[in-house]
């Protein structure tokens, strides 16, 4: 005999959705069931590897946060994996925890989730805890990006998965660099660290100007 038991960190629903369109109701239920049954104790790639790819945080954070009561605890627990896996140079791997695939399979959008996630936890749940815990690592990651920037551009890592035509790598990855500089500056302001506020606000402005000068006519 075989007994099957579904195990998930996302169990109790926090919200519900229904409308007059049957297909939208079906899609909402399908996405919720998919997320529930591939979330053991952290989000996983549901189709192939069952690994905690860091950019998966971004891909379904919104739905999980609206739909499931335990989403905040799950993402906070995962943030500690990201903090623990940060390397001496400040970079963060593309999978955490566990074995990761470096080289061309990382980019600011992936490792940078160490900055993105605590900021979103604050925005969605009004809790500054993970921002305060993560702030030193957030600074280390943005400083790492600065150390590998090409005159303010991020010309490394993953590109668009399914481009209609090839997009320049800096056009894909530099906006993440800008976003994280803004987040770190905003976090510094919340904590009264005025020197960091200016440092990272100035960095964001320099990135913005460099990007616009390069890509906008």
N, C-alpha and C positions, 0 to 999 in steps of 0.2 A: 504494500500500500504506500501511496505517496500523499503526504499532507503538505499543502502549500499555505504559507502565511505571508501576507503582505506586511512589510515593515517600512515605516516612513517617519521622518522628522516632521512632516507636514500633515497633520491629521485633522484637527478641528478647524472648520471654516470660520473665517472672520466676517465674511460678506457673501452676498448672493447676487446673482444677476439674472434677469429674464426680460424678454421683450416679445413683440408680436411676430418676430421673424424666426422661424424654426431653425434655420441653418445657423444663425448667430447663437442661439441657445445651445445647439449641438456643439459648436466650436468652443464655446466657453467651458462646457462640461468636459470636452475632450482634452483641452489644454490643462485644466485643473487635474484631471485624472493622470495625465502623462507626468506632470510635475510631481504629483504626490508619490507615484510609484517608481520614479527613478531617483528620489531623494531619500537616501538612507540616513546619513547623519550630515551630509553636505550635498550641494548640487553636483550632479555628474553629467557627463556626456551620455545621453540616453540611448544612442543608436549604435555605437561601436565600441568605444574604449572603456566606458564606465570610469572615467577619470575626472578629477576636479580641475578642469581647464579654467584658468582664472577669468577669462572674458565671459564665461558662462554666468558669472555674477551679474554682469551688465545685461545679458540677454534675457533673463527672466526675473530680475529683482522686482520690477514693478508689479507683475502679476502675483508673485508669491506674497509680496508685502500687503497687497490689498485683500488677498483671498484667504490667507492662513494665519492663525493666531500665533503659531510658533516660529514664524519667519524671522522675526527680529533675533530671537535666541539662536537660531540656526546660523544666521549670517554673522552674528557676533562671534560665535564659536569658530567659524571659518576664518574670520579676520586674524585670530590668534595663530592660525596656520601660516597665513601670509607673513605676519610679523616674524614668526620663528624661522621661516625659510629665506628671509632676506639675507643677501650675501654681503660679504665684507665691503664690496665696492658700492653697495646701495641698490644693486639690481634685485629684482624679484623674479622667480621662475614663472614659467607659463602654466605649470600644474602645481597645486599645493593642496594637501600634502602628497608625498610619494615621489616616485620617479617622474622626471620631467624631460621634455625634449627641447633642448636649447638650440642655439644657432638661429636659423631662419624662421623658427616657429614661435618666436617671441616678438614683442613690439611694445611701444608705450601703452597701447590699449590693453595689453594683457598684464604685464607686470605692474602697471599703474593702478590696478584695482586696489592696491594697498592704500592708495589715496582716495580713490572714488568711493569705495564701500563705506568707510566711516562717515564721509560727508553725506551720503545718501541716508544712512541710518539716522543721522541727526535731522535731516530734512523731513523724513517720513515719520519718525517716532518721537522727535523732540528730545532726544537723548544725546548729550555731549560726551558720554563716557568713552566711547571708542575713539572719538576725535582726540581726547586728551591722552588716552593710552597710546594712540598711534602716531601722535604728532612728531616725535623724533624720527620715526621710520619714514613718515611722509616727507620730511625735509631731506632725509638721506636719499630717497628715490628721486625727488626733483633735482637734487644736486648731481645725482648720477646722470640723469638725462642731460643736464648742462655740460657735464664732462664729456659726453659722447656726441654733442650736437655739432652740426656742420654749419658754422656761422649762424646759429639760431634755428636751424632746420634739423628734423629728425629723419635722417636718410638711412634707416636700417629696419630690419624686421619684416613682419608680414604685410602683405598688400591686401587689396580687396579680394575676397574669395571668388566672386563671379563677375568680373568686370566685363562690361560690354566692349570697352576698349581699355588698354593699359593705362592706369593712372599713376602719375609719378609718386614714388614712395614718400617723399616729404609732404605731399599734399594729403596723403592718408594719415600720416603719423604725427605731423607737427601740431595739428589742432589738439591732440591729447596733451602734448607738452604745455600748450597755452592754458588748457582747462585746468590742469593740475597746479600750475603756478597760481592761477586765480584762487583755487580751492585752498592751497597752503597759505596764501595771503589772507584769505577770509578767516581761516582757522586761527591764524596768528592774531588777528584783530579780536576775535572772541576771547582769546586768552591774555590780551593786553600786552602782547609782544610787539611793540611798535617798530623796532628795528627790522624784524622779520616781515612785518606788514609791508614796509616800504621796499625791502629787498625783493620780495617775490611779486609785488605789484609792478615794480619797474621791470622785472624779468618778463612778466606777462606782456607788458606794453612793447618791449623790444621784440618778443616773439611775434606779436601781432603785426608790427610794422615790417619785420623781415618777411613774413609770410605774404602780406599784401603786396609788398614791393616785388616779390618773386613771381606771384601767380595772378595778380589782378592788374588789369589794364585800366 
